[in-house]
Amino acid sequence: MKTTPTKKLSIAAVALGVAALLAACAGAGRSGAALPQLAPARPGALLSCTDLAAKAALPGTVYTAVSQVPAGAIAVGSASMQAPAHCLVQGRMNERVSPVDGNTYAIGFEMRLPLAWNGRFFYQANGGLDGVVVPALGGIGGGGPASSALQMGFAVISADAGHAGALGPRFGLDPQARLDYGYNAVAQLTPMAKNLIAKAYGRGPDRSYFGGCSNGGRHAMVAAARSADQYDGILAGDPGYNLPRAAVAQLYGAQQYAKVASANTPAGLPDLQTAFTPAEMRLVADRVLAKCDALDGLADGIVADTKTCRTRFHIETDVPTCTGARDGQCLSAPQKSALAHVFDGARNSAGQPIYSSFPFDAGVAGSNWRDWKFVSPPTRDAGAVGFIFTAPPLDKRPGGLPFALGFDMDRDAPLIDAASGLYRESAMAFMAPPDADHLTTLRDRGAKMMVYHGTSDPVFSSDDTAAWYERLQAANGGDASAFARYFPVPGMNHCAGGPATDQFDMLSALVAWVEQGQAPQTVTASARGPGSAIVNTEVPADWSPQRTRPLCPYPRVAIYTGGNPESAASFACRTP
C-alpha cells in the first residue's frame, strides 16, 4: 500500500509518542505513575554529645561509652582511615541470657556522629558471621576507597548483629540469635539510631542509606525488602542474598575438589589445595582471556562481556587435556569435570540445582579465589551450615573437612529450607530478602538501589545477582532501572581484588540519584596499582597503575571506542 505524506506524518507522530511514553516509563512505577522525587538532605551541626546517654535513653538500650573524638586516623584492621571530628557512642541493646545455650547475647553497636553533619544516616552492614562491632566509618564501595560515609558527613552506625564473635558459628544454636543475625538486629537498631541522631542534632535524618558488601550486601538486600520504609538508598555489594545456598555450594565444591586432590592432609583426608595448583588456575584464566578478552573491542586483560563469554569458552575443549603428568600446562579429564561441576552450580543427585552457576573469568587465578574455594569450605562454611543454616542444627557431627565431605546433598541440603522445633524460621526465611523480585515499597516511595558484584567472586555468584536483577526487571514491566541498577565489576573477586579496576565510589552516585534524580549511567572505577594508598597486588604489571574503566549498568558492558586504552573515557556502555 502506498503511504501518503499525511500518513507518513501520522506514523512519525505515533513513533515520537511511543518514544516519549517509553522515556516517561523509565522514571515510572509499574502502575505507570511517575516515581516520587525525594528532597535533598539539609546539613546540620552537632548539638549534643557527652550528655546523649541521658537525652537519648530508650528501654532495653544501654550506652556504655560516649566521647568526643578529634579529627585524625582511625585503625581499621591493619589499615587506617581519616575521620573528621565526631561524637562516638557505643552501647548494646536487648541483653539477655539464652535458655538454649546459657550464653549472654546482646546487639552491640557504635555510632559516629560528625560535628559537621550532612543531614544523612548510613547503616554500615558488616560481613561474614558478624560478631564484631567494627569502626563505624561507612564503606562507599570497592576494594580501596579513598573516602568514607563519615568523611562525607554521614552519621554512621556499625553493629555485631546480636552475638559475640568469640562464639563463632555456635551462636546459631540460639534461635533468637539466628533471627538477629538474619534481620532482627537491623530492625531493632534502625529506630534507636534515628532517635540518637534526633537528640544529637535536634532533628532526625532527612535521608537514610544502607550499605555493605558480602554478608553486608545480603543485609542491604534484606533491608531493601524488610525496611524499605526506613531507607532511601540501598547499596549492596557482592550480595550473598542466598547465603545458606552459597554455603552449601561451598561444601559441594569441596566434594568435587577432594576427588582430584593429589595429596592428603596429616589427618589422612584429601588436601583441597592440591586439587588445582596456582599454575593450573592461571592456565584456565589465560584460556578464558584468549577466548573472551577481546569481545569488548580491546584485549586488555578484562572480560567485560561475561554473558557472551559463556558461549565462547568451554573448559572441556579450550584448556589442554593432560596426556601425562600434571605440569601446569594442562588439566586432567577429572580436573576438568570437577571444575565444570563447580561452575555449573551445586546440584543434588537428581540434577536439581541447589545454588547458581558461576562465570569463568580472569580472576580465577587469584589468591582470594583460592582461599574461598579451597580453604573456606572446611572452616567458615562447614561451621555456618552445621550451626546456623540447618534446622535442626547438625552440631553433633564431626566438624571441619569431615563435615564438608560428609554433607549429603540429597538428605542434608533441604535442611536449610526447614523449620524444626525451637527453630521456627528456616535459614532461607531469616537470611534471604522476602519478595526480593518486586521491592514495590522501595520503588513506590522514590527510594533507589544500586548493586555491584565482582564477576570473579568465588563464593557468591554474580550469575545469581544477574538472575535476580532479570527477575526484578520482569516484575517491573521489563525495566527496573528507574529505581534499581546492577553494576557487574569485571575481574573483581569477593568485594575487592583480582585483575580488576576495583576502587570506586558508589555512595556518591547513589546520593545523587536519590536526592537529585541523577540516575547513574556509569560509575568510574580505578585500578589500585603501585603508588595507590592501598595497593591491589593482583593488578597486572602491564596495566597502568591508575587504569580506569566505566562500570556499566547490566546488561550493558564497557565497549572500547578508541583512544587511550587505559582511560575510562575510551569506553562506552552498550548492549552487546
N, C-alpha and C positions, 0 to 999 in steps of 0.2 A: 504494500500500500504506500502511495506517495504521501510524504509528510509535508504539510503546508507550513509556511513561516510562522503562522499563528500557533499551530500545533507544536512546532519546534520551541516557541517561546513558552508554551504551557508546560512542555516536558522539562525545559530548563528550570522553570519556576518550581515545579514539583521536586526536581532534584535538589535545588537550593533549600527548599523547605525541609526535605528529608535530612539534608546535611545539618541544617540548623537544629532540627529535632534531636539528631544524634549527639550534636555538640552539647545541647542542653542536658541530655540524659547523662552525660559524663559527670555532671555535678548533681545528679538526682538519685533519690532512693528508688526502690523497686516500684513504689506506687507512682513514680513519675514526678512527684513534688520535689522541688529543689531542697537540698540539704541545708540545714541551718549553718550560718557562719558565726563561729564563736568569736567573741570580742577579745582583743589583746589583753594580756596581763598588765597591771599597773605596778610600778615599783613602790617600795616602801622601806622603812628603816626599823631596825630592831629597837623595841621599846623596853623589853624586859629580858633578863637572863637569869641571874642568880636567885631571883625570887620566883622562878617559874614552878618549882616543886609545889609551892603553896597555891599559886594562881591557877595552875592547870590540873589540880587534883581531880582524879577520877576513881570511882570504885574499882578495885582489882588492879590498879596501876601503882607501881612503886618507882619513884625516881631515885636512883641510887647515887647519882652524881650530876651536878650542874656546874659548869665552869666556863669562864671566858678564855678563848684560845686566840693568841695573836696570829697574825699572818705569818706563814712560813711553811716548811716542808713537813709532810705527814708520811710516816712509813706505811707502805702497803706491801706486805710480804718482804721480798728482798729489794724492792724499789722504793721510791718515794715520789710524792706529788705535791706541788704547791697548793696551798689553800689560803683563801682570804681570812681576815679576822672574823671569828664567828663564835656563837654560843654552842657548847657541846652539852647535850642532855643524854644521860644513859639511864636505863631502867629495865623493868621487866613487868609483864602482865600475866594475870591468871595463874599464879603459882599454885601448885597442887602436888600431892603425893599420889602416885599411881596405885590403885588397888590390884593391878595386874602384876607389876614387876617391883613395886616398892620404891622406885626411883622418884626423885623430885623433878618436876617439869615446870617450866615457865617459858613465856615468849620473851626472850631477851632482845633489846633494841638499843640503838643510839640514833640521835638526831643531831644534825649540824645546821644551825640557823645563822646565815651570814648577816653581818651588820648591815650591809647594803644588799637589800633583797629585791629580786626582780618580780616578785608577786606570784611566784610559781612554787609548786611542790613536786618533788621527784621521789618516787619509791624505787629504791635500788634493790632489785631482786638478786639474790646471790645464788651461786651454782652448787653442783654436787649434791651431797646429802645435807647441805646447810650445816647447822650446829655451831656456827661461829658468827659473832657479830663483827664483821669486817668494817673498816673505816667507811663512814657514810660520805663518800665523795661524789658518787653518781657517774657511772660509765656512760659514755656517749656513743659507743660502738667501735669495733675494730680492735686490732691487736696492740697498738701502741699509741693511744690517744694523747694528744698534746694538751688537752684541756679536760675539764670535768663539769658536771652539773653544778657542783658547789662553786667552782671558779666563775661560772656564768651567773651566779646569784640565786640559784635554786635553794630552797630548804630541802634537805635530803635525809631520808631515813634508811637505815640498814637493820636487818634482824637475823635471828638464828632459826626462824621458822618453828620455834617451840620446843627445842631439845638441845642438850649439850653435846658438843662434838665428841667428848670423851666416851659417849655411849656407842659411837659408831652406828652401824645399822640396827643395833639391838633396840633402839627406841621404837622400832616397828612392832615390838611385842605389845606396846600400849596402844589401844585403839584410838584414843583421842590424839596421841602424838602423831599417828598416821594422818589424821584429818588436818591437824595444824600444819604439818609439813605440806600436805597437798594443796589446801586452800584456806583453811580457817585462820591461820596467823595473819594473812593479808586482810581478811575481813575484820579481825579484831584491831589490828594496828592502824588501819586507814582512818577511822573516826578519831582515835586517840591522837594521831599525828596532826590532823587538821585542827583539833581543839588546841593542841600545843602551839601551833602556828598562830592561831587566832589570839591566844593570850600573849604571845611574844611580839606580834606586830600590830595588834589592835584590830585585826581583821583576818579572815581566813584567806586561803589562796584563791586567786582569780582563776588559775588554770592548774590542773594536776596531771602529772605524767608518770608513766610506769615503764621501767626498762630493765633488761637483764639479758644474759646470754647463757646457753646451755640449759641447766635446770632453771636458771633465771629467765631464759626465753620461754620456758614452759610456764613459769609463774606469770609472765607477761600475757601469754595467750589465755591462761585461765582468768586473769583479771579482765581481759577483753570480753569474756563471756559472763563471768560471775560478778564483776564490779564495774560494769560498763557505765553505770550511773555515777561513778565516783571519779573516773579518769577521762581526761580529754584527749590524751595522746598515749599510744602504746608503742613501745619499741622492743621488738622480740628478736633476739639474735640466736641463730642455730637452735631453734626451739625443739627441745625433746618433749613435745606435747603428747607423744605416745610413749613416754619414758619406760613404763613397765614392759611394753612390747620390744623396745630397743634393747633393754637389759636382757631379755630372754634371747633376742637375736645374738647378743654377745656370747651367750652360753652355746648357742648353736654354732657360732663361728669357732669357738674353742674346740668343739667336737670335730669340726672339719679339719682344723689345723693339726689336731692330735693324730689324724690318720696319716699325715705326711711329715711329722716331726722326725728328724734324723738322729735325735739323741734323747735320753731320758734325764730327768731331774735326779738328785741324790735319793729321793724317795721312790725312784723307780717308775715315775709317771712321765708321760710324754712332755718334753720341753717345748712349749709352743713357740719359743723364739727361734727354734731351729727348723720350723716348718718352711720359712722363707727367709733367706739371707737379705741384708740390705742391698747387695748387688742384684739379686733376683728381682726385688721390687723396683730397683732403678731401671732394670731392663723393661719391666712392664710399663713404667712411666714413659720411658723413651719411645716405646712402640705406640703408646696412646698418642703421644705428641706427633709421631710420624704420620699417623692417620688423621688426626683431628686438629692439630695446631693451626693449620692454615685455613680452616673453614671460615674464619672471620676476616680473611683477606691478608693476614700477616703472620708469618712464622716467628713468634716472639716468646715461646715458652709458656703461653697461656691458652688453654682451651676455653674459649668464651661460649661456644655453642655446644654444650654438653648433650643437648637433646638430639641434634643431628649426629653427634659422635657415637651415640648408642647404635646407630645403624651402620657406622663405618668401622668401628673397632670390634673385633671378636677375639677373645682370648684364645680360642681353640686354633685359629688359623694365623693370627697376626703376631704371635710370640713363638719362637722356635721351640720345637719339642726335643727334649734330650734323647739322644740315642745311646749315650754312655753316662759317665759320671756328671753330677751337677757341678758346673763351673762358673755359674753366674751369667752365662750367655744363653741359657735355655731353661725351660721348666719341664719337669716330668709330666706325663699324662695325669697321674694322680694329683699333682700340684695344680694343674690347670682345672681339674674337676673341682678341687676344694675351693679355689678362688671363684669359679663360676657359681658354685652353690652360695657362697657368701654374698657375692654381688647381686645375685638374683633375688636374695632375700630369704630369711629363715622360713622354713616350712615344716609341717608335720609329715608323718609317713604317708598320708593320703595326698600330699602335694598342696594342701591348703596353706595359704600364706599366713604367717604369724607377724611378720614385720615387712617393711618396704624393701625394695631393691636399692642399690647404691650405684651412682655413676662411676665409671672408670675415669680417672683424672690424673693429672701430673703429680698431685700431692700424695699419691700412694707411696712415694719413695721416702717420705719424711719421717722424722723421729716421733712426731706426735701421732701419726698414723700407726706406727709400730707399737707405741705404748698402749693405745686404746685397743688395738686388735689382739696383741699377744700378752700383755701384762695385766690389763684390766679385768678380763673375764673371771679369773680365779680370785680376784681381790675385790674390787668395787662391785662388780655385777653379781657375783655369787652371794655376797653378803646382802645386797639390796633385794635381790629376788627372794632369798631364803627368809629374811626377817621382815621386809616391808611390803613386798608386792604380791605375796601369796596368802590366800585365806583358806584354811588356817595356815599359820606360818610353818615353814619347813626347817625350823631352827634346830630340831633334834638330829638332823642329818650331819654327817661329816662336812665341814666347810671347805673353802678353797677350791683347788683344782678337782678333787674328787666330787664336790658338789656340781661343778660346771660340767664335768664329763658324764656324771650320772643323771643329770636332769633330763627327764623324758618329755620330748616334745608332744607326745600324744596324751600322756597321763597328767603331767605336771603343768604344762603351759596354760591349760584352761583355768588354773587356779588364780591367775591374775584378773580374771573376769568374774571370780566367785566371791560371794559373801558367805560368812560362816560363823555362827555363834556370836562371840563378842565383836566380831569384825563385820559390822552391818553394811559397810560400803566396800565394794571391791576396789582393788588398786586402780583399775581403769576409771572407776567412778570418782575417786577422790584425787586422782592425779591429772586426768585429761580434762580439757576445757569442754563443758557441755555446750552442745549446739554451736560448735566452732565453725560450722559451714554456713552459718547465716549471719550472726552478730548484728541482729536487727536493732537492738537497743543502742549499741555503739554507733551504728550508722545513722540512725534517725535523730540522734541528738547533736549531730555535727562533729563527733569525735573522729579521730583518724588513727590509722595503724600502719606502721612500717615494720617489715620483717626482712631480715637478711640471713643468709646461710652460706657457709663455705661449701663449695661443690666437692671438696676433698675431705669433708668431715667424715671421720671413720666410725663414729658412734651413733649420731643422729643423722639420718639420711636427708640430703637436700631433695631427693626424689619424693620423700614423704611430704616435705613442705610444699613442693611444687604441686603435688596431687591435692593437698589441702587447698591451695590457692585456686586451683582449677575448679574444685567443688564450690568454693566461695563465689567464684565468677558465675558459675552455672546458676547458683541460687539467687543471684542478683541480675538476672536478665542477660547473662553473658559478660558483664563488665562490672567488677567491684572496685575499679580504680578510683572512683570518686571518694572512697573512704579507706581503702586498704591497698597497699602496694608491696610486692615482694621483690627483693633485690638479691639474686644469687651473687656470690663472690668467687669468681673462678680461681681455682687452685688453693683456696684457703682451707686449712684443716679445722679442727674444732675451736671455733671462736677466734682463732688467730693462727699465724704461722703458715708454713708451706710456701711454695713458689708463687707468691700472690702479692697483689697490692692490697694490704690488709689494714691500713691505717685510714680511718675515715670518721667523719662526724655526722652521725645520723640524727642526733638530738636537735641540732640547729635546724636541719631540714624539716624535722617533724614539727617543731615550734612554728616555723614559717608557714607550714601547711595548715596547722590547726588555727593559728591566730591571724594569718594574713591571707589565707586562701591560695597560697602559692604551692600548688601540687608539685612534688619533686619529679622532674623529668629525668634527672641523673643525679648521682652522688659521686663526687670525685674522690678516688682512693689513691693512696701513695704507697710505694714500696718503703720498707724500713731497712735500707742498705747501710753500709758503713757510713758513720757520721750522724746517724739518726740518734735521737735521745734513747730509744730502746731498740736495739738492732735485732732484726729477724735474720738469724744465721742461715736460713734456707733461701734467702733471695739469691738467685743465680749470679755468678760473678760477671756474666756478660750483660746484665741489666744495668741501666743507670741506677745508682743508689737512690735517686729521687724519682724513679719512674712513676708516672701517674696514669690512671685509667678511669673511664667512667663506669660506674656500676649502673646497670640498666634495669628498669622495672620489667619483670617477667611478663610476657615471653620474649621481649626484645633482648638483643645481645649487642655488645660493642663491636661494630664493624669498622675496619680500617678504611679511611677515606683518602689517605695521602698526607704527606708531611712528616714531621719528626716522629719516629716510631716510639719514642719514649714519653710522648706527651698525650694526655687525655684529649687535647684539642684536635688530635688527628683521627679521632674515632667518633662515630655517630651511633646512637641506639636505634637499631632497626629490627624488624621481624625477619628472621632468616627464611 
